[in-house]
Amino acid sequence: MAKKDTPEQAEFRAHCRTWLEANRPAPPRTKLPELAIEVSSEEHREYLCAWQKKCYEAGLVACDYPSAYGGGGHQGFQRIANMEMARANVPFLINVIGLGMAAPTILHHGTEEQKKRYLPPLFAADEIWCQGFSEPGAGSDLASAKTSAVRDGDNWILNGHKVWTSLATFAKWMIIIARHSNEDKYKGLTYFITPIADTPGVTVRPLVKITGGTGFNEVLFEDVVIPDAMRLDDVGKGWTVAMTTLLHERGAAEGAGSGGGGGVEDRIAGLIELAKKTPRGGGTAWDDAVLRDRIVQIAIRAAGLRQTARRGRVEGLIEHPMRLPLQGKVVMTELMQDAAEVGLEITGAHGSLYVQDQRAPDGGEWPLAYLNSYGMTIAAGTSEIQRNILGERVLGMAKSK
Ligand SMILES: Cc1cc2nc3c(=O)[nH]c(=O)nc-3n(C[C@H](O)[C@H](O)[C@H](O)COP(=O)(O)OP(=O)(O)OC[C@H]3O[C@@H](n4cnc5c(N)ncnc54)[C@H](O)[C@@H]3O)c2cc1C
């Protein structure tokens, strides 16, 4: 029981803890990637979908959503389930884009039919979701999206090119913004749900990352026909709906998170273990006071993040709703990058041995984490963009030109 738990919360926490202990799955045949958006093999997809479904059926997923839409109906319980999943260090939930972005957006802007149709299979990972926002000419400047949506009676016809689309190879559905009008950059956008798998006119092409893995993709739309019933909110409201999605993507929605372990605490523990077992001079890398100091600095920053997150739960202490999610995203992704860099430095020349190499320290985890860490400071809005928004909208500084 955590100090601030009500009796009902304590009972739920105990349920999560007991259930996770009893149901921890055996590891898959091959090592899972660090994050859900890096999943690229069918074996991992199957394993993780089965795990998410089991967690959902045990009441550990969608706890905060109304029961009418397949949720648990208990506000504040998802945070507890996420804490317990992280504590138990069980596999992550695969449907991250569904849980973290599509579901809260549908809940907020969807019709009754849309909520009932899409939310339960999303929670159970029976249907995987992806996000089609970025395009070759529209990343940071998302409102420049050019993918077109042309009205045709009761249907819309989509044409365009989305890129960096995580999980698209496994996705049944995509949340997408498309341009129905060229008159106004923002008001010309409309938000849809569109089918991806087995859909005439949709082509998904995996993109190979610097890590050698895939995970994200480009998605082409050629005369893809979707019914008007798949539009989310009004025509021309696409930008407003997209802001709801981005608010959740950047972590504003406590409780929408995907649970599972593998966070900064694991990374710090891994660094200490690595330093203690890596020979250096007559002893180990851990004997080096300068290196120990760098690891401690990382641990202090992680502790700062934890305390800031706790502060965010105290009403009146957070002066702007966007501050914590924006700040947390920048600080966490840069912290993970710095930690991976220290790990790579400890491995020294052996850091050039990669994941498939039997001789690689920790199975090549450090060079992989280092390369992946750059993607994390770009995805969901780059660090530069987050700093701009923090400066302009949270701190009220002059707008950048
Ligand atoms: C691992 C990963 C997963 C992703 N998954 C998805 C996904 O599932 N769906 C999806 O839609 N997108 C996804 N993305 C795309 C991501 O949202 C974009 O890469 C991101 O928004 C940046 O856009 P861009 O790549 O077009 O870069 P650009 O916008 O072209 O930016 C290039 C550089 O210029 C800087 N820059 C641009 N404008 C400014 C400015 N005004 N001030 C200061 N600096 C600026 C940026 O910070 C960056 O360093 C993913 C990206 C990554 C790396």
The ligand as a MOL file (V3000), in Angstrom:
LIG
                    3D

  0  0  0     0  0            999 V3000
M  V30 BEGIN CTAB
M  V30 COUNTS 53 58 0 0 0
M  V30 BEGIN ATOM
M  V30 1 C 11.1690 7.0760 -33.4330 0
M  V30 2 C 10.1470 7.9750 -34.0810 0
M  V30 3 C 8.8320 7.5720 -34.1490 0
M  V30 4 C 7.8950 8.3990 -34.7650 0
M  V30 5 N 6.5880 7.9540 -34.8560 0
M  V30 6 C 5.6770 8.7360 -35.4860 0
M  V30 7 C 4.3380 8.2630 -35.6630 0
M  V30 8 O 3.9810 7.1620 -35.2590 0
M  V30 9 N 3.4480 9.0600 -36.3310 0
M  V30 10 C 3.8030 10.2870 -36.7970 0
M  V30 11 O 2.9450 10.9700 -37.3560 0
M  V30 12 N 5.0740 10.7500 -36.6650 0
M  V30 13 C 6.0030 9.9990 -36.0290 0
M  V30 14 N 7.2950 10.4500 -35.8990 0
M  V30 15 C 7.6610 11.7120 -36.5310 0
M  V30 16 C 7.9470 12.8600 -35.5760 0
M  V30 17 O 6.7670 13.3570 -35.0130 0
M  V30 18 C 8.6990 13.9090 -36.3870 0
M  V30 19 O 9.9380 13.3530 -36.7710 0
M  V30 20 C 8.9430 15.1840 -35.6100 0
M  V30 21 O 7.7450 15.8550 -35.3820 0
M  V30 22 C 9.9250 16.1190 -36.3380 0
M  V30 23 O 9.5230 16.3500 -37.6440 0
M  V30 24 P 10.5400 16.1370 -38.8680 0
M  V30 25 O 11.1710 14.8020 -38.7120 0
M  V30 26 O 9.7940 16.4200 -40.1260 0
M  V30 27 O 11.6870 17.2150 -38.6490 0
M  V30 28 P 11.6230 18.7710 -39.0520 0
M  V30 29 O 10.3350 19.3490 -38.5900 0
M  V30 30 O 11.9700 18.8880 -40.4810 0
M  V30 31 O 12.7970 19.3580 -38.1540 0
M  V30 32 C 14.1770 19.2100 -38.5150 0
M  V30 33 C 15.0210 19.9130 -37.4510 0
M  V30 34 O 14.7020 21.3190 -37.4240 0
M  V30 35 C 14.3300 21.7090 -36.0900 0
M  V30 36 N 13.2540 22.6950 -36.1640 0
M  V30 37 C 12.1550 22.6840 -36.9870 0
M  V30 38 N 11.3940 23.7650 -36.7520 0
M  V30 39 C 12.0010 24.4840 -35.7760 0
M  V30 40 C 11.6840 25.6910 -35.0870 0
M  V30 41 N 10.5750 26.3970 -35.3520 0
M  V30 42 N 12.5480 26.1180 -34.1160 0
M  V30 43 C 13.6650 25.4080 -33.8030 0
M  V30 44 N 14.0130 24.2580 -34.4320 0
M  V30 45 C 13.1980 23.7980 -35.3960 0
M  V30 46 C 13.8120 20.4280 -35.4300 0
M  V30 47 O 13.9300 20.5100 -34.0220 0
M  V30 48 C 14.7500 19.3820 -36.0430 0
M  V30 49 O 15.9630 19.3500 -35.3190 0
M  V30 50 C 8.2650 9.6490 -35.3000 0
M  V30 51 C 9.6120 10.0460 -35.2220 0
M  V30 52 C 10.5370 9.2250 -34.6280 0
M  V30 53 C 11.9640 9.6790 -34.5670 0
M  V30 END ATOM
M  V30 BEGIN BOND
M  V30 1 1 1 2
M  V30 2 1 2 3
M  V30 3 2 2 52
M  V30 4 2 3 4
M  V30 5 1 4 5
M  V30 6 1 4 50
M  V30 7 2 5 6
M  V30 8 1 6 7
M  V30 9 1 6 13
M  V30 10 2 7 8
M  V30 11 1 7 9
M  V30 12 1 9 10
M  V30 13 2 10 11
M  V30 14 1 10 12
M  V30 15 2 12 13
M  V30 16 1 13 14
M  V30 17 1 14 15
M  V30 18 1 14 50
M  V30 19 1 15 16
M  V30 20 1 16 17
M  V30 21 1 16 18
M  V30 22 1 18 19
M  V30 23 1 18 20
M  V30 24 1 20 21
M  V30 25 1 20 22
M  V30 26 1 22 23
M  V30 27 1 23 24
M  V30 28 2 24 25
M  V30 29 1 24 26
M  V30 30 1 24 27
M  V30 31 1 27 28
M  V30 32 2 28 29
M  V30 33 1 28 30
M  V30 34 1 28 31
M  V30 35 1 31 32
M  V30 36 1 32 33
M  V30 37 1 33 34
M  V30 38 1 33 48
M  V30 39 1 34 35
M  V30 40 1 35 36
M  V30 41 1 35 46
M  V30 42 1 36 37
M  V30 43 1 36 45
M  V30 44 2 37 38
M  V30 45 1 38 39
M  V30 46 1 39 40
M  V30 47 2 39 45
M  V30 48 1 40 41
M  V30 49 2 40 42
M  V30 50 1 42 43
M  V30 51 2 43 44
M  V30 52 1 44 45
M  V30 53 1 46 47
M  V30 54 1 46 48
M  V30 55 1 48 49
M  V30 56 2 50 51
M  V30 57 1 51 52
M  V30 58 1 52 53
M  V30 END BOND
M  V30 END CTAB
M  END
